[in-house]
């Protein structure tokens, strides 16, 4: 029993030892990480307060700095100077929680344009990862020295230290960059707010690549050209509007696309639609080509429709039946010899309207003139007229006009003839209208 108890105790000790080793492997690194996070946060907050004080100091003392700084000789100040000048409280620590102090060097490569870098010097030597983490927490101005360059957090900017007289407190040292124009902070970042006198801070110097992301909540977007590989979308009862000419296209219901201000649409090309409706007059300055084929006497869906047969003749939907055009068509007209025959053709309704005409010009005396119209050898119309001349040799004219309607089959020929009194006869003519 004693031996078993010893074994059980040993197993328990081994298990506890393993557990403590595992916990040490997790908890100790986690504790170190949390400590670093806390220390970096404290250091970043401290650096931001110094950065804000540096910005205010340079802006307020622009004229003094401008007289002392040049492209080769810097204007140098420290946190102590900022405390003395009242830009930081008297109890503010001159070094951060890593025991690093601050030195700001201002150069003036161009008149009234300051090139500034605040260096964190001395104190605890930070690992590169910890230094980068601190620079990122500081913000866009934060950076880390790498060789002869100061590099902004996440690659936001790069400055060669030769621009600052070659001053270099060592690799891994944290810096804060500043660029000033007439005492105002400027840099290559796009500013969210307007800075009076500096529109360039809100101006892009290159194409803006959104990387597939959206631009939201814009009021007005003014551009020379807009190119889209997808849809151009408008919301609400709006659309496209031409401000110069006051017209455009929009929708305010689910059915119609409308023209703003009732402007006209002009094109030398084609307009194609499933159906086309005109609420006013429809005008064509050339021909109207009807492609819809229909068959005479077949049923049609709606009165007033127009179509054509295979020969090209127009058909109209009347009483829901396709009907050939019943409008009159002039078949022929001519001057003929007295007593000669002529042919006329009926229209779709099988009717022919014939008009015969005879004219005489008589000398002195009184005469009785006669004209007769024959259809297929049968007398169908006749008329008489008196002709006389009483003005001592001056000729006088008279005429007879005959009318007749022949009923026959549609599109059928009929033979007519016209005879008139031959004496003093001047002209015999006719006209036919097929209906």
Secondary structure, DSSP 8 states (H G I E B T S, - for coil): -HHHHHHHHHHHHHHHHHHHHHHHHHHHHHHHHHHHHHHHHHHHHHHHHHHHHHHHHHHHTHHHHHHH--SSS-EEEEHHHHHHTTSS-TT--SB-TT--EEEEEEEEEETTEEEEEEEEESSS---HHHHHHHHHHH-TTEEEEETTEEEEGGGS-EEEGGGGTT----TT-EEEEEEEETTEE--SS--SS--TT-GGGG--SS----TT----S-S----S----SS-----SS-EEEETTTTEEEE-SSSS--EEETT-----SS----SS---SS----SS------B--TTSB-SSTT-EEE-TT--EEEEETTEEEE--S-EEEEEEEE-TT-EEEEE--TTSEEEEEEEEEEEE-SEEEEEEEEEEETTEEEEEEEEEEEE-STT--EEEEEEEEEEEE-STT-EEEEEEEE--TTEEEEEEEEEE-
